[in-house]
């Protein structure tokens, strides 16, 4: 609950509260709609009373708690008799959200008149549900409202230590949807499970830490079940990237050997033989690699025919990218060469390798 920025002195200056009768009246008229001595606030459709004070809309029962104690409550403030318009101090108590849900009175939207009981038009039956520790549990469907109420009261008296063994988790609750997805996947994949039903599975697992988590067997040789399961949380992409980077830094030769075998089907020794045959230079420009990767010079790239997959040689980064840009088409490469030569006015300014190529033609 968001706290107000008003001080208790300001509240006490404009409002007058009688703790015995619960009357909350204006001490000062703050607008034309209010008058000195008139009742403060208006009652909402949800049964709560709201008070507009100095530009802030506040719940009357929380405002009174602040008025009396001088501090805003950290938990819920609820009436003992269920009437939020009965603002007597002895009728107000501080509760956690779980306690309010557990011991609270029926919601104002409840049309059955009985807490935890509602009519299901799909089943044409009375539905009984119960909420414990912020989770909703399905009790069952009943022909009469009285039977549903009796089932709710029985579940209400159930000890929390038993985890409501006779009540199955409500499947439509958002926090339980992922569990149902995991169970459905286990069944669809044909896994043998020691859980006979989804209800047994859900009561045993209870919850998983994230939507991407799943359930796996600790011992793969045994069926997954109550004593043979664990939660597997997938590694995030950022963590996986940092781990891979660290592994590559510690094992550069092993990673290089794996990549050569995977991408080109050659070994490191075969690569070294090709590099030695080319005197450590590019097969096209006949110069060593010049592009840096971090603080080291990159290795010559393995060049292959993209149609046949045949290894052609080792190229520097510039030549390898240039051939790729030309789509391995020799016609385009010749046209590019002729284009450069044609637009050079002074032949002496041409690089030596270009002059040799022109003389060869």
Secondary structure, DSSP 8 states (H G I E B T S, - for coil): ----S--HHHHHHHEEE-TTT--EEESS--STT--TTSB-SEE-TTS-EEEEETTEEEEHHHHHHHHHHSS--SSEEEETTS-TT---GGGEEEE-HHHHHHH----TT-SSSSTTEEEETTTTEEEEEEEETTEEEEEEEESSHHHHHHHHHHHHTS-GGGTTTTSEE-TTSHHHHHHHHHHHHHHHTT--BS--SHHHHHHHH---SSTT-EEE-SSTTS-BBTTB-EEE----HHHHHHHHHHHHHH-HHHHHHHHHHHHTS--HHHHHHHHHHTTTS-TTT------EETTEE---EEEE-TTT--EEEEE-HHHHHHHHHTTT-HHHHHHHHHHHHHT-S-GGGS-HHHHHHHHH-
